[in-house]
Amino acid sequence: MREVAIVGAGRVGRALGRLAREAGYPVGPVVCRTRGRAEEAVAFIGAGRPGTEPLGAGLTLVCVPDRVIGEVAGALKVPRGAVVAHTCASRGAEVLRPHRPAGTMHPLRSFGDPGRAAELFRGTACAVGGDPEAAEVLEAFARAIGGVPLRVRAGREALYHAGAVFASNYIVAVLGAALRLFEESGVGAAEALPALRSLAEGALANVARGGLAGALTGPVERGDVDTVRAHLEALAAHAPGLEAAYAALGRLAVEMARAKGAIDAVAAGRLEAILGAAGDRPADGKGTPRR
């Protein structure tokens, strides 16, 4: 196994370092901005050589903030033939030049608590890309630490990351919108949030059981134009800032419902007409449509 170096041993670096050590990889340089932080990281990982100089190893994982990846790569010293990779979701291997082979590995997991993240890591999807040799090494590393590698096409990293945002950050944002509407309807937040969380967990469980098409339910999937119109009217009157968001997500649901055969072209057209009109209105729900 290649020796692994962690450059930027924050939450992600610490978790990956511990996982590498547990998988049998020798851990070499563990680099932080201060010696004290590096020593703390080595203690967490359970192996490694703490330091502040940007030194790499046979497999060097650059786990620094996105804005400084290029700067760190320019100063990084690695042995001949080393694979250098960063853990940024939206950037490709080019930011690591002149290093070759270079790649990317972004685990689809929150690292707020690195110990917990390492403990629960098995089965985590890891987006891998970059130079072919680097991608092969990173796929093997991802499997060794319990991950499931996903190969991302070069130049499409930002699309992959946007998809991850939809599936994670925007789910939280959508739940925030749902909570606002429950509160507007008179349900207190203390009661509303557990109910909404249970509803969302049920939807995700349905996805796991029957896929996306099988999990899609609700008025759009039924072609219930009257109910969708009532929703839009209520939003325009009481929560106009959410009308466009409802309409945008509704149009995505129409596409899915049409693809699964739940609604026909006529119902889809009626839904798209009222959702499109709502999406074109300004956030205050007044005035002329945007052009």
C-alpha positions in Angstrom: 0.0 0.0 0.0 1.1 3.6 -0.7 2.0 5.7 2.3 -0.7 8.3 2.8 0.0 12.0 3.6 -2.7 14.3 4.9 -2.1 18.0 3.9 -4.7 20.0 5.8 -5.7 17.8 8.7 -8.9 19.5 9.6 -12.2 17.5 10.0 -12.1 15.8 6.6 -8.3 15.2 6.7 -8.5 13.7 10.2 -11.4 11.4 9.3 -9.7 10.2 6.1 -6.4 9.8 7.9 -8.0 7.6 10.6 -9.8 5.5 8.0 -6.6 5.1 6.0 -4.8 3.9 9.2 -7.6 1.5 10.0 -7.5 0.1 6.5 -3.8 -0.7 6.8 -2.3 2.2 5.0 0.9 3.6 6.5 0.3 7.2 7.4 3.2 9.6 6.8 3.2 13.4 6.9 0.2 15.0 8.7 0.4 18.7 7.8 -1.3 21.7 9.5 -0.6 25.4 9.7 0.7 25.0 13.3 2.7 22.2 14.9 0.2 21.9 17.7 -2.7 21.3 15.3 -0.7 18.7 13.5 0.2 16.9 16.7 -3.5 16.9 17.7 -4.4 15.4 14.2 -1.8 12.7 14.6 -3.2 11.8 18.0 -6.7 11.6 16.5 -5.5 9.5 13.5 -3.4 7.2 15.6 -0.4 7.5 13.3 1.6 9.9 11.2 4.4 12.5 11.4 3.2 15.9 12.4 4.6 19.0 10.6 3.9 22.3 9.0 5.9 21.9 5.8 3.8 20.8 2.8 5.3 17.4 2.3 3.5 14.6 0.6 3.8 10.8 0.2 2.8 8.1 -2.3 -0.8 9.1 -2.0 -1.2 12.7 -0.9 -4.7 14.0 0.1 -5.0 17.7 0.0 -7.8 18.5 2.4 -7.5 22.3 2.6 -10.2 24.9 1.9 -11.1 25.2 -1.8 -9.7 28.7 -2.2 -6.1 27.7 -1.3 -5.8 24.3 -3.1 -3.8 25.9 -5.9 -1.5 27.7 -3.6 -0.9 24.6 -1.5 -0.3 22.5 -4.6 2.3 24.9 -5.9 4.3 24.6 -2.7 3.8 20.8 -2.2 6.8 18.5 -2.4 6.0 14.9 -3.2 8.1 11.8 -4.1 8.3 10.8 -7.8 5.3 8.9 -9.0 3.1 10.1 -6.1 -0.6 10.5 -6.6 -1.9 13.9 -5.4 -5.6 14.4 -4.9 -7.9 17.1 -3.3 -11.2 16.6 -1.6 -13.0 19.6 -3.2 -16.4 18.7 -4.8 -16.6 21.3 -7.5 -13.0 21.5 -8.8 -11.1 19.2 -11.1 -7.6 17.9 -11.0 -6.3 20.8 -13.0 -6.1 23.0 -9.9 -3.3 20.6 -8.6 -1.0 21.1 -11.6 1.9 20.7 -12.2 1.4 17.5 -10.2 0.8 14.3 -12.3 -0.9 12.0 -11.8 -3.5 14.1 -10.0 -7.1 13.4 -9.0 -10.1 14.2 -6.9 -12.0 12.3 -4.2 -15.0 13.9 -2.6 -16.9 11.7 0.0 -20.6 12.4 0.0 -20.8 12.8 3.8 -20.9 15.5 6.5 -17.7 15.7 8.5 -19.0 18.0 11.3 -17.8 15.4 13.8 -14.7 13.6 12.2 -14.9 10.7 14.7 -18.5 10.0 14.0 -17.9 10.4 10.3 -15.1 7.8 10.3 -17.3 5.5 12.4 -20.2 5.7 10.0 -18.2 5.9 6.8 -18.8 2.4 5.4 -21.0 2.6 2.3 -20.3 6.3 1.7 -20.2 7.3 -2.0 -16.9 8.9 -3.0 -16.8 10.9 -6.2 -13.5 10.2 -8.0 -11.9 11.8 -11.0 -8.7 13.1 -12.5 -5.9 11.5 -14.5 -6.6 7.8 -15.2 -3.8 6.5 -13.0 -4.8 8.7 -10.1 -8.5 7.8 -10.4 -7.6 4.1 -10.3 -5.5 4.6 -7.1 -8.2 6.7 -5.5 -11.0 4.2 -6.4 -8.9 1.5 -4.7 -8.4 3.7 -1.7 -12.1 4.6 -1.4 -13.0 0.9 -1.4 -10.3 0.1 1.1 -11.7 2.6 3.6 -15.3 1.4 3.1 -16.4 3.8 0.5 -18.2 3.3 -2.8 -16.4 5.1 -5.7 -18.4 7.1 -8.3 -16.4 8.1 -11.4 -17.1 11.8 -12.3 -16.4 12.9 -15.9 -13.6 15.5 -16.2 -15.0 19.0 -16.5 -18.4 18.1 -14.9 -17.4 18.4 -11.3 -19.6 21.4 -10.7 -22.6 19.5 -12.1 -21.9 16.7 -9.7 -21.6 19.1 -6.8 -24.8 20.9 -7.7 -26.5 17.5 -7.6 -25.1 16.9 -4.1 -26.4 20.3 -3.0 -29.9 19.4 -4.3 -29.8 16.1 -2.4 -28.5 17.6 0.9 -28.5 21.4 1.4 -31.7 22.0 -0.6 -33.5 19.3 1.3 -32.8 21.2 4.4 -34.0 24.4 2.7 -37.2 22.8 1.5 -37.9 21.6 5.0 -37.4 25.2 6.2 -40.0 26.3 3.6 -42.4 23.6 4.8 -41.9 24.7 8.4 -42.7 28.3 7.4 -45.9 27.2 5.8 -47.0 25.0 8.8 -46.4 28.0 11.1 -48.4 30.2 8.7 -51.2 27.7 9.0 -51.2 27.9 12.8 -49.1 24.8 13.7 -46.2 25.6 16.1 -42.6 24.9 15.2 -42.2 22.5 18.1 -45.0 20.3 16.7 -44.4 20.9 13.0 -40.7 20.0 12.7 -41.0 16.4 14.0 -44.0 15.9 11.8 -42.2 17.2 8.7 -39.1 15.2 9.5 -41.1 12.0 9.8 -42.8 12.8 6.4 -39.4 13.4 4.7 -37.9 10.3 6.2 -40.9 8.3 4.9 -40.4 9.7 1.4 -36.7 8.7 1.5 -37.6 5.2 2.7 -40.0 4.9 -0.2 -37.2 5.9 -2.6 -35.0 3.1 -1.1 -37.8 0.6 -1.5 -39.2 1.5 -4.9 -36.9 4.1 -6.6 -37.8 7.7 -7.4 -40.7 7.0 -9.7 -42.4 4.7 -7.1 -41.8 7.3 -4.3 -43.4 10.2 -6.1 -46.9 10.9 -4.8 -49.1 13.9 -4.2 -51.3 16.2 -6.2 -49.0 16.6 -9.2 -48.5 12.9 -9.5 -52.3 12.5 -9.5 -52.8 15.3 -12.0 -54.9 17.2 -9.4 -54.9 20.6 -11.1 -57.5 22.1 -8.6 -55.4 21.3 -5.6 -52.2 22.7 -7.1 -54.1 25.8 -8.1 -55.3 26.1 -4.5 -51.8 25.8 -3.2 -50.5 28.5 -5.5 -53.4 30.9 -4.5 -52.7 30.3 -0.8 -48.9 30.9 -1.3 -49.6 34.1 -3.3 -51.8 35.4 -0.5 -49.8 34.3 2.6 -46.2 33.3 1.6 -45.5 34.9 -1.8 -41.8 34.4 -1.4 -42.3 30.6 -1.7 -44.6 30.7 -4.8 -41.8 30.5 -7.3 -40.0 27.7 -5.4 -43.2 25.7 -5.3 -43.7 26.2 -9.0 -40.2 25.3 -9.9 -40.3 22.0 -7.9 -43.8 21.4 -9.3 -42.5 21.5 -12.8 -39.8 18.9 -12.0 -42.5 16.7 -10.4 -44.6 17.0 -13.6 -41.7 15.7 -15.6 -41.3 12.8 -13.3 -45.0 12.0 -13.2 -45.2 12.1 -17.0 -42.2 9.9 -17.4 -43.7 7.2 -15.1 -47.0 7.4 -16.9 -49.0 8.6 -13.9 -50.4 11.6 -15.9 -51.1 12.0 -19.6 -50.0 14.9 -21.8 -53.2 16.8 -21.3 -52.9 16.8 -17.5 -49.2 17.6 -17.7 -50.0 20.6 -19.9 -52.6 21.9 -17.5 -50.2 21.6 -14.6 -47.3 23.2 -16.5 -49.5 26.1 -17.5 -50.5 27.1 -13.9 -47.1 26.3 -12.5 -45.4 28.3 -15.2 -47.5 31.3 -14.6 -46.8 31.2 -10.9 -43.1 30.9 -11.5 -43.0 33.9 -13.7 -44.6 36.2 -11.1 -42.2 38.4 -9.0 -41.5 37.3 -5.4 -44.2 39.6 -4.0 -46.8 38.0 -6.2 -47.8 41.4 -7.8 -47.1 43.2 -10.9 -46.3 42.0 -14.4 -44.6 38.7 -15.1 -40.8 38.8 -15.4 -39.4 38.6 -19.0 
